[in-house]
C-alpha cells in the first residue's frame, strides 16, 4: 500500500475507533485496564496502565518493545528517546519505517516520507505514552478493547495470536484475579497493625493522610502561561488548562506544549444560556481539533448549567476553591493563607487559578506548600474529575 493510501486508511481507522472506543464514565479509582500482548496478559501496575486523554486511549511506548514488555516481539521495532531542554522526541523505527513523536511541539510524522499524522504523544508517570490505535495501524498490528467484569482488556496482536478476546479472558481468569488482587494491595496497602514496644517520641508523619488534589488554570489569553508551565515542570506536577475558543486559536504553540508535556486541556465556555455555552464548547473543540488533532469532553461552565451539560456527556469542573492572587501579595503569604483555608480538609480538592502573571509569580510557593501539607497534586484525566 502506498503512503497516500495508508494515510487515508489511518485517518479512517482513527475516526472509526473514535466512535467505538469511548472512555468509561466511572472514576479512575474504579476503572482497571489490563494489557495483553497476543495471548500474554501483562502484570497490572498503576504506572504502566493505559489511560485516556482527549478521547484517545494511550499506552506506554514500552508496550511495543520486546526488551520492556516481557520479551514479546510484536514487530521488529526499536526506539530512540531524546529529552533535553530543547528537544523532546520519541522515535519508533524499523528498517522501512520511522515514526517520530515530538512531545515538545505535539506533532507526529513519518521521517522517511515526511508525512505528518494527526496524533501526538503525552507524558504520564514520567514516560511517553502513545495513541495505541494510531501506532497499531501504522505498524500493521491489530488492536481490541473489551469490557469484562473486572475492568477492560486492551489487547495488541500480531498474526501469532491464537485466542479470541473472550477465550483469553476466560482462560486467564485466575491470573486476572491474581493481578487485580496484587494491584489493589499495591494502591491500598494494609495498615501496619504491629504494636510498638514503646510509644514514639515524635509524630509519625507516615500516618498523615494525603489529600488528592487537582489544579486548573483559566486561560483567556497566554499571559503568564510560559512561567506557569515552567513552575509545574520544575515541581513535577500536571494540571488542567481551560482555554476559551479564542485563546485556543491564538495560543496554538502553547497549547501544543501543554499537551505534549502531559498536561490536559479543557474548554472555558461561559455562555449566558446553555445554548450559548454549547456553541462555545463546540467552537473550542473545533479549534482544538484543528491545532492538535484531538477533542475533549472536559469543560469549565457556569454553575447553573453544569448539571444539564453533564447529562449530555460533558465532564464539568466542580471547584473546591477559586484562587485569584493580587499583584501585591507575597508568594509565601498567599501559599500559607491558601492552606489555612484548606485546613482540616480530607476529601479530594479541586483548585482553580486565574491564568496570568500574578498566578505565575506565586505558583512555585503554592506547590511547595501543598506538598508540605500533604495535598498531593495528581494528573487530571477525564476519568478522574
C-alpha positions as CSV (number, residue, x, y, z in Angstrom):
1,X,0.0,0.0,0.0
2,X,1.5,3.4,-1.0
3,X,1.8,6.2,1.6
4,X,-1.2,8.2,0.4
5,X,-3.5,5.2,0.7
6,X,-2.0,4.2,4.1
7,X,-2.6,7.8,5.3
8,X,-6.2,7.6,4.2
9,X,-6.6,4.2,5.8
10,X,-5.1,5.5,9.1
11,X,-7.4,8.5,9.2
12,X,-10.5,6.4,8.6
13,X,-9.4,4.0,11.3
14,X,-8.9,6.8,13.8
15,X,-12.4,8.2,13.0
16,X,-14.0,4.7,13.4
17,X,-12.1,3.9,16.6
18,X,-13.0,7.3,18.0
19,X,-16.6,6.3,17.6
20,X,-16.3,2.9,19.1
21,X,-13.7,3.2,21.9
22,X,-15.3,5.7,24.3
23,X,-13.7,6.3,27.7
24,X,-15.9,4.9,30.5
25,X,-17.7,7.3,32.7
26,X,-16.5,5.8,36.0
27,X,-13.7,7.2,38.1
28,X,-10.1,6.1,37.6
29,X,-10.0,4.6,41.0
30,X,-12.7,2.1,40.0
31,X,-11.6,1.5,36.4
32,X,-8.8,-1.0,35.7
33,X,-7.2,-1.6,32.3
34,X,-5.4,-4.9,31.7
35,X,-2.9,-5.1,28.8
36,X,-2.4,-8.2,26.7
37,X,0.2,-8.8,24.0
38,X,-1.2,-11.6,21.8
39,X,-2.2,-14.2,24.3
40,X,0.1,-12.9,27.1
41,X,-1.6,-10.9,29.9
42,X,0.8,-8.4,31.3
43,X,1.1,-7.6,35.1
44,X,-1.2,-4.8,36.3
45,X,0.6,-1.8,37.7
46,X,-0.6,1.8,38.2
47,X,2.4,3.4,36.5
48,X,2.0,1.4,33.2
49,X,-1.8,1.2,32.9
50,X,-3.4,2.5,29.7
51,X,-5.0,5.9,30.1
52,X,-7.5,8.2,28.3
53,X,-6.7,11.7,27.2
54,X,-8.8,13.9,25.0
55,X,-11.0,10.9,24.0
56,X,-7.9,8.9,22.8
57,X,-6.6,5.8,24.5
58,X,-2.9,5.8,25.3
59,X,-0.4,3.1,26.3
60,X,3.3,3.4,27.4
61,X,5.6,3.2,24.5
62,X,7.4,0.3,26.2
63,X,4.4,-2.0,25.3
64,X,5.7,-2.1,21.7
65,X,9.3,-3.1,22.7
66,X,10.3,-6.6,23.5
67,X,13.1,-5.5,25.8
68,X,10.5,-3.9,28.1
69,X,7.3,-5.9,27.6
70,X,8.4,-9.3,28.8
71,X,10.2,-10.4,25.6
72,X,7.2,-10.5,23.3
73,X,8.1,-9.2,19.9
74,X,5.0,-7.7,18.2
75,X,7.0,-6.2,15.4
76,X,10.7,-5.8,14.7
77,X,10.9,-2.3,16.1
78,X,13.5,-0.3,18.0
79,X,13.3,3.1,19.5
80,X,15.2,6.3,20.2
81,X,14.3,8.7,23.0
82,X,15.8,12.2,23.4
83,X,14.8,14.5,26.2
84,X,16.8,17.7,26.7
85,X,16.0,21.3,27.4
86,X,15.4,22.0,23.7
87,X,14.4,18.6,22.3
88,X,11.8,16.0,23.4
89,X,11.3,13.3,20.8
90,X,10.5,9.6,20.8
91,X,11.0,7.6,17.6
92,X,9.9,4.0,16.9
93,X,11.6,2.6,13.8
94,X,12.0,-0.5,11.6
95,X,14.1,-1.0,8.5
96,X,11.4,0.6,6.4
97,X,9.6,3.0,8.8
98,X,10.5,5.7,11.2
99,X,7.6,7.2,13.3
100,X,8.6,10.2,15.4
101,X,6.6,11.9,18.1
102,X,7.7,15.4,19.0
103,X,6.4,15.9,22.5
104,X,7.6,19.5,22.7
105,X,5.6,20.6,19.7
106,X,2.8,18.0,19.9
107,X,3.4,16.6,16.4
108,X,3.9,13.2,14.8
109,X,5.5,12.3,11.4
110,X,7.0,9.5,9.4
111,X,10.6,10.7,9.0
112,X,11.4,8.7,5.8
113,X,8.5,10.0,3.8
114,X,7.9,13.3,5.7
115,X,4.2,12.5,6.1
116,X,2.5,14.1,9.1
117,X,-0.1,12.2,11.2
118,X,-3.0,13.5,13.3
119,X,-1.6,12.2,16.5
120,X,0.6,13.1,19.5
121,X,2.3,11.5,22.4
122,X,1.7,12.6,26.0
123,X,3.7,12.2,29.2
124,X,2.3,10.1,32.0
125,X,4.2,8.7,35.1
126,X,7.4,10.2,33.7
127,X,7.4,8.3,30.4
128,X,5.9,8.9,26.9
129,X,2.5,7.3,26.3
130,X,1.4,6.8,22.6
131,X,-2.0,6.7,21.0
132,X,-2.5,2.9,20.8
133,X,-4.9,2.8,17.8
134,X,-2.7,5.0,15.7
135,X,0.6,3.1,16.4
136,X,-1.1,-0.3,15.9
137,X,-2.4,0.9,12.5
138,X,0.9,2.3,11.5
139,X,2.9,-0.9,12.2
140,X,0.2,-3.2,10.9
141,X,-0.9,-4.6,14.3
142,X,-4.4,-5.5,15.5
143,X,-6.0,-3.8,18.4
144,X,-9.0,-4.6,20.5
145,X,-10.7,-3.0,23.6
146,X,-13.1,-5.3,25.5
147,X,-15.1,-4.6,28.7
148,X,-15.5,-7.5,31.2
149,X,-16.5,-7.9,34.8
150,X,-13.1,-6.9,36.3
151,X,-12.3,-4.0,34.0
152,X,-11.2,-3.5,30.4
153,X,-8.9,-5.6,28.3
154,X,-6.6,-3.5,26.0
155,X,-5.1,-6.0,23.6
156,X,-2.4,-5.6,20.9
157,X,-1.9,-8.5,18.5
158,X,0.2,-9.6,15.5
159,X,-0.5,-12.6,13.3
160,X,0.8,-15.0,16.0
161,X,-2.3,-14.6,18.2
162,X,-4.3,-17.7,18.9
163,X,-7.1,-16.9,21.3
164,X,-10.1,-14.6,20.8
165,X,-10.7,-11.9,23.4
166,X,-13.5,-13.8,25.1
167,X,-11.4,-17.0,25.2
168,X,-8.4,-15.2,26.6
169,X,-10.4,-13.6,29.4
170,X,-11.9,-17.0,30.3
171,X,-8.5,-18.8,30.1
172,X,-6.7,-16.2,32.1
173,X,-9.5,-15.7,34.8
174,X,-7.3,-16.9,37.7
175,X,-4.3,-14.7,36.5
176,X,-6.7,-11.7,36.1
177,X,-7.9,-12.2,39.7
178,X,-4.4,-12.5,41.0
179,X,-3.1,-9.4,39.1
180,X,-6.2,-7.5,40.3
181,X,-5.6,-8.5,43.9
182,X,-1.9,-7.6,43.8
183,X,-2.8,-4.3,42.2
184,X,-5.4,-3.4,44.8
185,X,-2.9,-4.3,47.5
186,X,-0.3,-2.0,45.9
187,X,-2.5,1.0,45.8
188,X,-4.3,0.3,49.2
189,X,-1.6,-1.3,51.4
190,X,-2.8,-2.9,54.5
191,X,-2.2,-0.8,57.6
192,X,0.6,-1.9,59.9
193,X,-1.1,-3.4,63.0
194,X,2.2,-4.2,64.8
195,X,2.1,-2.8,68.3
196,X,5.2,-0.8,69.0
197,X,7.2,-1.8,72.1
198,X,7.4,1.9,73.2
199,X,5.4,4.9,72.1
200,X,7.1,7.2,69.6
201,X,8.5,10.4,70.9
202,X,7.7,12.4,67.7
203,X,4.6,12.4,65.5
204,X,4.7,9.7,62.8
205,X,4.3,11.6,59.6
206,X,3.9,8.4,57.6
207,X,0.4,8.1,59.0
208,X,-0.6,11.6,57.7
209,X,-3.5,11.3,55.2
210,X,-2.7,12.6,51.8
211,X,-5.4,14.7,50.1
212,X,-5.8,14.1,46.3
213,X,-5.6,17.5,44.7
214,X,-6.2,18.7,41.1
215,X,-5.2,22.1,39.7
216,X,-6.9,24.0,36.9
217,X,-6.0,27.3,35.2
218,X,-8.4,29.6,33.4
219,X,-6.8,30.9,30.3
220,X,-8.4,33.7,28.3
221,X,-5.0,34.5,26.8
222,X,-1.4,33.3,27.0
223,X,-0.2,35.8,29.7
224,X,2.0,34.0,32.3
225,X,1.5,30.5,30.9
226,X,5.1,30.0,30.0
227,X,6.2,30.7,33.6
228,X,3.2,28.6,34.9
229,X,4.3,25.6,32.8
230,X,7.9,26.0,33.9
231,X,6.9,26.1,37.6
232,X,4.8,22.9,37.1
233,X,7.6,21.2,35.2
234,X,10.1,22.0,38.0
235,X,7.7,20.6,40.6
236,X,6.9,17.5,38.5
237,X,3.2,18.3,38.6
238,X,0.5,18.2,35.9
239,X,-2.5,20.4,35.6
240,X,-5.6,21.2,33.6
241,X,-5.8,24.3,31.4
242,X,-9.2,25.7,30.4
243,X,-9.0,27.8,27.3
244,X,-11.6,30.0,25.6
245,X,-12.1,29.1,22.0
246,X,-10.4,32.4,21.0
247,X,-7.4,31.7,23.2
248,X,-7.1,28.2,21.7
249,X,-6.8,29.8,18.2
250,X,-4.4,32.5,19.4
251,X,-2.1,30.3,21.6
252,X,-1.6,27.2,19.4
253,X,2.1,26.7,20.2
254,X,1.4,27.0,23.9
255,X,-1.5,24.5,23.7
256,X,0.7,22.0,21.9
257,X,3.4,22.4,24.5
258,X,0.8,21.9,27.3
259,X,-0.5,18.7,25.7
260,X,3.0,17.4,24.8
261,X,4.3,17.7,28.4
262,X,1.5,15.7,29.9
263,X,-1.0,18.3,31.0
264,X,-4.6,18.4,30.0
265,X,-6.7,20.9,28.1
266,X,-10.4,21.7,28.6
267,X,-12.7,24.4,27.2
268,X,-13.7,27.5,29.1
269,X,-17.2,28.2,28.0
270,X,-19.3,30.7,30.0
271,X,-22.3,31.4,27.8
272,X,-25.3,33.2,29.2
273,X,-27.6,30.3,28.3
274,X,-27.0,26.6,27.8
275,X,-27.3,27.0,24.0
276,X,-24.7,29.7,24.1
277,X,-22.4,27.6,26.2
278,X,-22.9,24.6,23.9
279,X,-21.9,26.7,20.9
280,X,-18.7,27.8,22.7
281,X,-17.9,24.2,23.6
282,X,-18.3,23.1,20.0
283,X,-16.2,26.1,18.8
284,X,-13.5,25.2,21.3
285,X,-13.4,21.6,20.2
286,X,-13.1,22.6,16.5
287,X,-10.2,24.8,17.4
288,X,-8.6,22.0,19.5
289,X,-9.1,19.5,16.7
290,X,-7.6,21.8,14.1
291,X,-4.4,22.6,16.1
292,X,-3.8,19.3,18.0
293,X,-5.9,16.7,16.2
294,X,-7.8,15.9,19.4
295,X,-11.1,16.8,21.2
296,X,-12.1,17.0,24.8
297,X,-15.1,16.5,27.0
298,X,-13.7,18.5,29.9
299,X,-15.3,21.9,30.4
300,X,-15.5,24.9,32.7
301,X,-19.1,26.2,32.6
302,X,-21.4,28.3,34.7
303,X,-22.6,26.6,37.9
304,X,-26.2,26.7,36.9
305,X,-25.6,24.9,33.6
306,X,-23.3,22.2,35.0
307,X,-25.9,19.5,35.8
308,X,-27.6,19.8,32.4
309,X,-24.3,19.7,30.4
310,X,-23.1,16.7,32.5
311,X,-26.2,14.8,31.4
312,X,-25.2,15.5,27.8
313,X,-21.8,13.9,28.4
314,X,-19.6,16.8,29.4
315,X,-17.1,16.4,32.3
316,X,-17.6,19.7,34.1
317,X,-15.1,21.1,36.5
318,X,-16.5,21.5,40.0
319,X,-14.1,23.5,42.0
320,X,-13.5,23.4,45.7
321,X,-11.9,26.8,45.8
322,X,-11.1,29.6,43.3
323,X,-7.8,31.4,43.8
324,X,-7.0,34.8,42.4
325,X,-3.8,36.2,43.7
326,X,-3.4,40.0,43.6
327,X,-0.3,41.8,42.3
328,X,0.8,42.9,45.8
329,X,0.5,39.7,47.9
330,X,3.8,37.8,48.6
331,X,4.1,34.3,47.2
332,X,4.7,32.7,50.6
333,X,2.0,34.7,52.3
334,X,-0.5,33.6,49.6
335,X,0.5,30.0,49.8
336,X,0.2,29.9,53.6
337,X,-3.2,31.7,53.5
338,X,-4.5,29.2,50.9
339,X,-3.5,26.2,53.0
340,X,-5.1,27.8,56.1
341,X,-8.4,28.0,54.2
342,X,-8.0,24.3,53.4
343,X,-7.1,23.2,56.9
344,X,-8.9,20.1,58.0
345,X,-9.9,19.1,54.5
346,X,-9.6,15.4,53.7
347,X,-11.7,15.0,50.6
348,X,-10.5,15.4,47.0
349,X,-9.7,19.0,46.4
350,X,-10.1,21.0,43.1
351,X,-8.3,24.3,43.0
352,X,-9.0,26.9,40.2
353,X,-6.5,29.6,39.5
354,X,-6.7,32.5,37.1
355,X,-4.0,32.3,34.4
356,X,-1.7,35.3,34.3
357,X,1.5,36.8,35.7
358,X,0.2,37.0,39.3
359,X,-0.5,33.3,39.4
360,X,2.8,32.5,37.7
361,X,4.5,34.6,40.4
362,X,3.1,32.7,43.4
363,X,2.7,29.2,41.9
364,X,6.1,27.7,42.9
365,X,5.4,28.7,46.6
366,X,1.9,27.3,46.4
367,X,3.1,24.0,45.0
368,X,5.7,23.7,47.8
369,X,3.1,24.5,50.5
370,X,0.6,22.0,49.1
371,X,3.3,19.3,49.1
372,X,4.4,20.2,52.6
373,X,0.8,19.9,53.9
374,X,0.2,16.6,52.1
375,X,-2.0,17.9,49.3
376,X,-0.8,15.6,46.6
377,X,-1.3,17.0,43.1
378,X,-2.4,14.3,40.6
379,X,-2.6,14.3,36.9
380,X,-6.1,15.5,35.9
381,X,-7.7,13.0,33.5
382,X,-11.3,12.9,32.2
383,X,-12.0,9.7,34.2
384,X,-10.8,11.3,37.5
385,X,-12.6,14.6,37.5
